[in-house]
Amino acid sequence: MATYFKPQGIPMRELEIVELTIEEMEAYRLKYILDLEQIQAAEKMQTSQSTYQRILSAAHKKIADALINGKAIKIINRQD
């Protein structure tokens, strides 16, 4: 299963795709939707605070790249 978010009015075949893992999406959700601090979010994800920060940083970079450069975002399972 893949979920895509893309700029309106541009066909998918014309877009570059940034792949965001479910893990990265979850880290982003915990921080910006649930407003959790890093320690709480890391506990929810059952990982260390430093690993959580690395995952969140990767999500930031990918989301910014897609928004600034007009790319599609594909949410994937890491196993895909």
N, C-alpha and C positions, 0 to 999 in steps of 0.2 A: 504494500500500500504506500502510495506517495501522495503528498499534498503539496500543491504549488500555490505560490502567491506571485503575481507578476504585474508589471506596469499595464495599465488599461490601454487598450487600443493597439497593442503590438502583438502580432502572432508569436506563439511560443517558438516556432521554428527560426525566428529572427533574434531570439534572446540568448544570451549566455546564461548559464544556470549556476547558482551558488548552492551547494548542498549543506544543509543545516541538520545535524543529527537530533534525534528526539532528546538525547541527553542535554545537548546545548539549548534546545527549546525549553526544557524543563528548568534548567538553571536560570534562564532569562525570565521565565514565568515566576519562579520563586522570588526573584529579586524585584521585578518591576510590576507584577500583578499582586502578589501577596505581601510585598514590602518586607521580606524577611532579611535579617542581617546575615552576613556570610556564614557565621557559625551555625545559625539555625538552618539555613539552606543546605549547608554541607551535611548536617545531621539528617535532614529529610532525604537527601540523595545518598546517604550512607557512604560518604566519602570524606576525605580530609579537607580542611579549609583551603589548603594550597591547591589541591586538585580541583575543588569547586571553582576557585578563582581562575584557574587555567581554562576550565570549560566555559565559564562566563565570558572571559576575555576572547576566546575563539568565537563565541556567538556574537559578541559586539562587532568584531572585525568583519565577519561574514554579512551580518545584517547591514552594517554601514556600507560595505562594498555594493551590495544589491541596491540599496536606496540611492546612493550617490551616483552609481554608474548605470542605473536603469536595468539591472539584471533580475531574472526570476529567482525565487527562493524555492528549493525543493526540500521538503522535510523527509528525512530518511531514517530507517533503522540502521544502526551501525553494522548489522550483519548483512545488509543488502550489498 
